[in-house]
Amino acid sequence: MPSELFDLSGKRALVTGGSRGLGMAMARGFAESGADVMISSTKKDEIEAAAEKIGEGLEIQVFPVVADMHDRGAVDQLAATALETFGTVDILVNNAGVNKPQPIDEIEDETWDWCVEINLTSIMRLTRALAPKMKEQKWGRVIHISSVLGVGSKPARNAYSATKSSLLGLAKASALDLGPYGITVNCIGPGPFLTDMPMSLLNEAEKKEFSDMTALDRWGDPRELAGPAIFLASDAGSYVTGEMLLVDGGAFARAL
């Protein structure tokens, strides 16, 4: 039955950056599909409030964990906490990410290193730590949240685009490493979604420019990313690996 393909009952998911926006929407989608969920973020009050909302009305467990993805020790501890809590993580969503626009001739080393550490290195470390248990059970789903700015770009998005495009290369290589063990590794490339990051970085003209780029002529609601994430996390997406799924409202349907 189609419903069984998307059923996540008994699965255990870890979503980084899960206290708001796309991360919270995906975590709620997993929970509604039957999975127990662990979410991480840097702010204790925020992550605890998000865990309550994600689990509201559902007979699943939601575990909030404070973790700074810029701190390698904290990333390693998050993996250890997930394994101690769940035994294994079936679904890993590497969602936490940062962006600080700077033109190529003005990039500060601190900005570059910050973006690379959070947007790329932390993802490698968390995947590396959780993959062995997935291999033991011969089942797993790893989803990196990239961006349409990892496929195209805009001025001054150098560090962000570089790291987000690198996630597809990482996913393709990891898909080959882990495929024989029944583990898929994919990227989702969200387009314009109404989340805190773009809203804080863009002026009104830029916000309209982004919505005008899409075929649907609007920004996406974070809840609209839950379905694609569930697809890749479930048996419905079992033969999809090493790919980038653009969820962009048709922005890349335009030739010009």
Secondary structure per residue as TSV (DSSP state, phi and psi in degrees):
chain	resnum	aa	ss	phi	psi
A	1	M	-	360.0	142.0
A	2	P	H	-55.9	-37.4
A	3	S	H	-62.7	-33.0
A	4	E	H	-69.4	-29.5
A	5	L	H	-64.0	-29.9
A	6	F	T	-100.4	3.1
A	7	D	-	-75.4	128.2
A	8	L	-	-112.9	19.8
A	9	S	T	-57.7	131.1
A	10	G	T	85.6	-8.3
A	11	K	-	-83.2	158.0
A	12	R	E	-125.3	122.7
A	13	A	E	-118.8	142.4
A	14	L	E	-118.1	124.6
A	15	V	E	-122.4	113.8
A	16	T	E	-80.7	154.8
A	17	G	T	59.4	41.4
A	18	G	T	-96.6	11.5
A	19	S	T	-87.2	-11.6
A	20	R	S	-164.0	176.1
A	21	G	H	55.9	-137.4
A	22	L	H	-64.4	-39.2
A	23	G	H	-62.1	-45.3
A	24	M	H	-66.2	-39.9
A	25	A	H	-62.9	-43.0
A	26	M	H	-66.5	-41.5
A	27	A	H	-61.1	-42.7
A	28	R	H	-64.0	-40.3
A	29	G	H	-61.2	-43.2
A	30	F	H	-61.9	-44.3
A	31	A	H	-62.4	-42.6
A	32	E	H	-65.6	-23.5
A	33	S	T	-89.3	1.9
A	34	G	T	109.0	-1.3
A	35	A	-	-86.0	146.1
A	36	D	E	-77.7	144.8
A	37	V	E	-132.3	140.2
A	38	M	E	-116.3	131.7
A	39	I	E	-121.1	148.2
A	40	S	E	-128.4	151.0
A	41	S	E	-165.5	175.7
A	42	T	S	-89.1	-15.4
A	43	K	-	-111.5	120.7
A	44	K	H	-61.2	-52.0
A	45	D	H	-61.4	-41.0
A	46	E	H	-67.0	-42.5
A	47	I	H	-71.7	-34.1
A	48	E	H	-69.4	-40.3
A	49	A	H	-64.8	-39.6
A	50	A	H	-64.5	-39.3
A	51	A	H	-61.8	-38.5
A	52	E	H	-63.8	-43.2
A	53	K	H	-67.1	-40.1
A	54	I	H	-64.3	-38.8
A	55	G	H	-90.4	-2.4
A	56	E	T	-59.7	123.4
A	57	G	T	77.4	7.0
A	58	L	-	-117.3	149.9
A	59	E	S	-97.3	56.5
A	60	I	S	-132.8	173.5
A	61	Q	-	-109.0	140.3
A	62	V	E	-126.5	125.9
A	63	F	E	-113.5	117.0
A	64	P	E	-89.7	135.5
A	65	V	E	-133.2	131.1
A	66	V	E	-84.4	124.2
A	67	A	-	-152.5	130.5
A	68	D	-	-96.8	112.1
A	69	M	T	-72.9	-5.0
A	70	H	T	-84.2	-13.0
A	71	D	-	-103.5	111.1
A	72	R	H	-60.9	-35.9
A	73	G	H	-63.3	-38.5
A	74	A	H	-68.5	-36.6
A	75	V	H	-63.6	-45.5
A	76	D	H	-63.3	-38.1
A	77	Q	H	-68.8	-35.7
A	78	L	H	-60.9	-44.2
A	79	A	H	-61.7	-42.9
A	80	A	H	-64.2	-40.6
A	81	T	H	-64.6	-42.0
A	82	A	H	-62.4	-43.5
A	83	L	H	-69.0	-37.3
A	84	E	H	-66.6	-37.7
A	85	T	H	-76.3	-45.7
A	86	F	H	-100.0	-22.9
A	87	G	S	89.8	-48.4
A	88	T	S	-151.1	157.5
A	89	V	-	-105.5	119.7
A	90	D	S	-81.3	-36.4
A	91	I	E	-128.2	119.6
A	92	L	E	-114.1	122.3
A	93	V	E	-114.9	110.1
A	94	N	E	-88.0	88.8
A	95	N	-	-104.2	-28.0
A	96	A	-	-59.5	134.1
A	97	G	-	-161.9	161.1
A	98	V	-	-135.5	162.1
A	99	N	-	-152.1	130.6
A	100	K	-	-138.7	99.9
A	101	P	-	-62.0	129.9
A	102	Q	B	-149.6	132.7
A	103	P	-	-59.8	157.6
A	104	I	T	-58.8	-33.4
A	105	D	T	-89.3	7.2
A	106	E	T	-126.7	4.9
A	107	I	-	-63.5	129.2
A	108	E	-	-88.4	143.0
A	109	D	H	-55.5	-39.2
A	110	E	H	-62.8	-40.6
A	111	T	H	-66.2	-46.2
A	112	W	H	-59.1	-49.6
A	113	D	H	-63.6	-38.3
A	114	W	H	-62.7	-47.4
A	115	C	H	-64.9	-44.6
A	116	V	H	-63.2	-41.7
A	117	E	I	-63.5	-46.1
A	118	I	I	-81.7	-44.9
A	119	N	I	-80.2	-16.4
A	120	L	I	-133.9	-56.2
A	121	T	I	-65.0	-43.0
A	122	S	H	-62.3	-33.3
A	123	I	H	-69.1	-43.1
A	124	M	H	-60.3	-46.0
A	125	R	H	-64.7	-41.8
A	126	L	H	-68.6	-41.7
A	127	T	H	-63.6	-44.3
A	128	R	H	-59.0	-38.6
A	129	A	H	-73.9	-31.5
A	130	L	H	-97.7	-17.7
A	131	A	H	-62.1	-38.3
A	132	P	H	-57.1	-40.7
A	133	K	H	-69.5	-35.3
A	134	M	H	-62.1	-41.5
A	135	K	H	-62.8	-38.7
A	136	E	H	-60.7	-41.9
A	137	Q	H	-88.3	-5.7
A	138	K	T	57.5	42.4
A	139	W	-	-163.5	136.1
A	140	G	E	-178.5	157.1
A	141	R	E	-134.2	125.4
A	142	V	E	-120.0	126.2
A	143	I	E	-127.5	117.7
A	144	H	E	-94.8	130.4
A	145	I	E	-89.7	103.7
A	146	S	-	-91.4	-133.4
A	147	S	-	-172.1	157.8
A	148	V	G	-62.7	-22.5
A	149	L	G	-78.7	2.3
A	150	G	G	-93.1	-8.6
A	151	V	T	-107.8	-46.5
A	152	G	S	-117.4	-166.3
A	153	S	-	-159.4	-177.1
A	154	K	-	-137.4	163.2
A	155	P	T	-55.4	141.5
A	156	A	T	74.2	6.7
A	157	R	B	-96.3	36.7
A	158	N	H	-61.0	-56.2
A	159	A	H	-65.4	-41.1
A	160	Y	H	-65.4	-51.3
A	161	S	H	-63.8	-38.6
A	162	A	H	-62.0	-43.5
A	163	T	H	-74.7	-38.8
A	164	K	H	-69.6	-35.2
A	165	S	H	-70.2	-31.4
A	166	S	H	-64.3	-25.9
A	167	L	H	-64.6	-31.5
A	168	L	H	-68.1	-41.5
A	169	G	H	-61.5	-41.9
A	170	L	H	-62.6	-42.5
A	171	A	H	-64.0	-41.1
A	172	K	H	-64.9	-45.1
A	173	A	H	-65.0	-44.2
A	174	S	H	-66.4	-34.0
A	175	A	H	-60.5	-38.1
A	176	L	H	-71.0	-37.6
A	177	D	H	-66.1	-40.8
A	178	L	H	-103.1	-13.9
A	179	G	G	-54.1	-42.0
A	180	P	G	-62.2	-13.3
A	181	Y	G	-103.1	13.8
A	182	G	T	77.4	21.6
A	183	I	E	-109.8	130.5
A	184	T	E	-104.0	148.0
A	185	V	E	-133.6	120.8
A	186	N	E	-139.8	168.7
A	187	C	E	-117.2	146.9
A	188	I	E	-111.6	133.2
A	189	G	E	-110.9	89.9
A	190	P	E	-68.0	144.3
A	191	G	-	-93.5	-141.4
A	192	P	S	-72.7	107.9
A	193	F	B	-118.8	146.6
A	194	L	-	-78.1	80.4
A	195	T	S	-125.4	171.2
A	196	D	H	-62.1	-37.4
A	197	M	H	-61.3	-57.7
A	198	P	H	-66.9	-33.5
A	199	M	H	-64.4	-31.5
A	200	S	H	-83.5	-20.5
A	201	L	H	-98.4	-22.9
A	202	L	-	-105.5	144.8
A	203	N	-	-85.7	177.0
A	204	E	H	-62.9	-38.2
A	205	A	H	-65.2	-40.1
A	206	E	H	-68.9	-36.5
A	207	K	H	-61.8	-42.8
A	208	K	H	-67.0	-37.6
A	209	E	H	-59.1	-42.0
A	210	F	H	-66.4	-44.7
A	211	S	H	-65.8	-36.1
A	212	D	H	-66.5	-23.9
A	213	M	H	-67.3	-27.9
A	214	T	S	-81.5	155.2
A	215	A	S	-70.5	-26.9
A	216	L	S	-87.4	-6.7
A	217	D	S	59.3	40.6
A	218	R	S	-163.3	164.1
A	219	W	-	-79.0	153.6
A	220	G	B	-84.6	150.8
A	221	D	-	-88.1	136.5
A	222	P	G	-50.9	-31.6
A	223	R	G	-62.6	-20.9
A	224	E	G	-77.0	-4.3
A	225	L	G	-93.9	-14.5
A	226	A	H	-62.0	-43.1
A	227	G	H	-60.7	-51.4
A	228	P	H	-58.6	-37.3
A	229	A	H	-67.2	-42.3
A	230	I	H	-62.9	-41.0
A	231	F	H	-55.4	-50.9
A	232	L	H	-71.2	-25.0
A	233	A	H	-85.8	-13.0
A	234	S	S	-107.9	-179.2
A	235	D	G	-67.3	-18.3
A	236	A	G	-62.2	-29.3
A	237	G	G	-105.3	25.9
A	238	S	T	-67.0	-19.0
A	239	Y	T	-109.1	18.6
A	240	V	-	-112.9	117.2
A	241	T	-	-154.5	150.0
A	242	G	S	71.7	24.7
A	243	E	-	-119.7	163.4
A	244	M	E	-113.1	118.6
A	245	L	E	-99.3	110.0
A	246	L	E	-80.8	126.0
A	247	V	E	-120.4	83.4
A	248	D	S	-130.9	13.9
A	249	G	T	65.2	18.0
A	250	G	T	87.0	18.4
A	251	A	G	-60.2	-38.7
A	252	F	G	-89.2	8.8
A	253	A	G	-76.4	-19.3
A	254	R	-	-79.8	138.0
A	255	A	-	-78.3	-31.5
A	256	L	-	-132.0	360.0
